[in-house]
């Protein structure tokens, strides 16, 4: 009797049309000591997840104040980053960014932006660009240049549905 059900199941499954959705294109270049984003990455317009951060992020002082041996060394993003139109997650933690390119506003599908531990990034200066990201759901900004007034300005200016992550606990919870 079990063989009969197995045969019926196999016949049924064999006659079904299976529609396979395109899988998410993920690029993980964390901890590769990059000083620039490879051209091949910028040429791939199907990328939805791009990790250019540290392979092992450390927040606890004084360790986060030291040079992270697991990080990249990006000081700027190319304007071509805005061409990655399918990008949903962009991880830039633990780099040396001082600003974001204007083209980042073209990332209309971007949901998660991690700018944590970019010590020279004045986050309030990036406010206008952040406001132009219509799909943004999570902004991670631990250990960037920001005081309480800047945080309040950011919180008031951004869509209230955007989760602004400023604590280590929230950061690790968001990774689950």
C-alpha positions as CSV (number, residue, x, y, z in Angstrom):
1,X,0.0,0.0,0.0
2,X,2.9,2.4,0.8
3,X,4.4,1.8,-2.6
4,X,1.1,2.7,-4.2
5,X,1.0,6.1,-2.5
6,X,4.7,6.7,-3.4
7,X,4.0,6.0,-7.0
8,X,1.0,8.4,-7.0
9,X,3.0,11.0,-5.3
10,X,5.9,10.7,-7.8
11,X,3.4,10.9,-10.8
12,X,1.7,13.9,-9.2
13,X,5.0,15.7,-8.6
14,X,6.3,14.8,-12.0
15,X,3.3,16.4,-13.7
16,X,3.5,19.7,-11.7
17,X,5.1,22.7,-13.3
18,X,7.7,24.0,-10.9
19,X,8.3,27.7,-11.1
20,X,11.7,28.6,-9.6
21,X,12.1,32.2,-8.6
22,X,15.4,33.8,-9.3
23,X,17.5,33.5,-6.2
24,X,18.9,36.5,-4.5
25,X,22.3,37.5,-5.8
26,X,24.6,38.0,-2.8
27,X,28.1,39.3,-2.8
28,X,30.2,39.0,0.3
29,X,33.4,40.9,0.2
30,X,33.7,41.5,3.9
31,X,37.2,41.5,5.4
32,X,39.0,41.5,2.0
33,X,41.1,44.6,2.7
34,X,39.6,46.4,-0.3
35,X,40.4,50.0,-1.1
36,X,37.9,50.1,-3.9
37,X,34.9,48.1,-5.1
38,X,35.9,45.7,-7.9
39,X,34.5,46.7,-11.3
40,X,33.0,43.3,-11.7
41,X,30.8,44.0,-8.7
42,X,29.6,47.3,-10.1
43,X,28.9,45.7,-13.5
44,X,26.6,43.1,-11.9
45,X,23.2,44.8,-11.9
46,X,21.4,41.8,-10.3
47,X,23.1,42.1,-6.9
48,X,20.6,42.4,-4.1
49,X,22.9,42.0,-1.1
50,X,26.4,43.5,-0.9
51,X,28.6,43.2,2.1
52,X,31.7,45.5,2.0
53,X,32.1,45.6,5.8
54,X,34.2,43.7,8.4
55,X,34.1,39.9,8.5
56,X,34.1,40.1,12.3
57,X,32.7,43.4,13.6
58,X,33.9,44.6,17.0
59,X,32.1,47.3,18.8
60,X,33.6,47.2,22.3
61,X,36.1,50.0,23.1
62,X,38.9,50.2,23.0
63,X,38.9,47.5,20.3
64,X,36.6,49.4,18.0
65,X,39.0,52.3,18.1
66,X,41.8,50.2,16.7
67,X,42.3,49.3,13.1
68,X,40.2,46.3,12.4
69,X,42.2,43.5,10.7
70,X,39.0,42.0,9.4
71,X,37.7,45.1,7.6
72,X,37.9,46.8,4.2
73,X,39.5,50.2,3.7
74,X,37.0,52.0,1.5
75,X,37.3,55.8,1.8
76,X,34.6,56.5,-0.7
77,X,32.0,54.8,-2.8
78,X,32.0,55.3,-6.6
79,X,29.0,57.1,-8.1
80,X,28.4,53.8,-10.0
81,X,27.0,52.3,-6.8
82,X,23.7,53.9,-7.8
83,X,23.6,51.6,-10.8
84,X,23.0,48.6,-8.6
85,X,19.2,49.1,-8.9
86,X,18.2,45.8,-7.3
87,X,20.3,46.3,-4.2
88,X,18.3,45.7,-1.0
89,X,21.1,45.4,1.6
90,X,24.3,47.4,1.6
91,X,26.7,46.7,4.4
92,X,29.5,49.3,4.7
93,X,30.5,48.9,8.4
94,X,34.1,49.3,9.5
95,X,35.4,51.3,6.6
96,X,36.8,54.8,6.4
97,X,33.9,56.6,4.7
98,X,33.5,60.3,5.2
99,X,30.5,60.7,2.9
100,X,28.1,58.9,0.6
101,X,27.8,59.6,-3.1
102,X,24.8,61.4,-4.4
103,X,24.0,58.4,-6.6
104,X,23.1,56.4,-3.5
105,X,19.7,58.0,-3.8
106,X,19.1,56.0,-6.9
107,X,18.9,52.8,-4.8
108,X,15.2,52.7,-4.7
109,X,14.9,49.2,-3.4
110,X,17.5,49.6,-0.6
111,X,16.0,48.4,2.6
112,X,19.1,48.0,4.9
113,X,22.0,50.4,5.1
114,X,24.8,49.7,7.6
115,X,27.2,52.6,8.1
116,X,28.4,51.6,11.5
117,X,32.0,52.2,12.6
118,X,32.8,54.7,10.0
119,X,34.3,57.0,12.5
120,X,34.7,60.0,10.2
121,X,31.2,59.8,8.7
122,X,29.1,62.8,9.9
123,X,25.7,61.2,9.7
124,X,23.7,64.4,9.8
125,X,25.5,65.5,6.6
126,X,24.0,62.4,4.9
127,X,20.5,63.1,5.9
128,X,19.2,64.5,2.6
129,X,20.5,61.4,0.8
130,X,19.0,59.0,3.4
131,X,15.6,60.7,3.1
132,X,15.6,59.9,-0.7
133,X,15.7,56.1,-0.1
134,X,12.0,55.2,-0.5
135,X,12.3,51.6,0.6
136,X,14.7,52.1,3.6
137,X,13.6,50.1,6.6
138,X,16.8,49.9,8.7
139,X,19.7,52.4,9.1
140,X,22.6,51.1,11.2
141,X,24.7,54.0,12.5
142,X,26.6,52.9,15.5
143,X,29.9,54.7,16.1
144,X,29.6,57.4,13.4
145,X,30.0,61.1,14.1
146,X,26.8,61.9,15.8
147,X,25.7,63.6,19.0
148,X,22.3,63.6,20.6
149,X,21.1,66.7,18.6
150,X,22.2,65.0,15.3
151,X,20.4,61.9,16.3
152,X,17.2,63.8,17.1
153,X,17.4,65.7,13.8
154,X,17.8,62.4,12.0
155,X,15.0,60.8,13.8
156,X,12.6,63.7,13.1
157,X,13.6,64.0,9.4
158,X,13.4,60.3,8.4
159,X,10.3,58.3,7.9
160,X,9.1,57.1,11.4
161,X,8.9,53.5,10.1
162,X,12.7,53.4,9.5
163,X,14.4,51.6,12.3
164,X,17.5,53.6,13.3
165,X,20.0,51.3,15.1
166,X,22.3,53.1,17.4
167,X,23.0,50.5,20.1
168,X,25.1,47.3,20.0
169,X,22.2,45.3,21.3
170,X,19.9,46.4,18.6
171,X,22.6,45.8,16.0
172,X,23.0,42.1,16.9
173,X,19.3,41.7,17.2
174,X,18.8,43.0,13.7
175,X,21.2,40.3,12.4
176,X,19.0,37.4,13.7
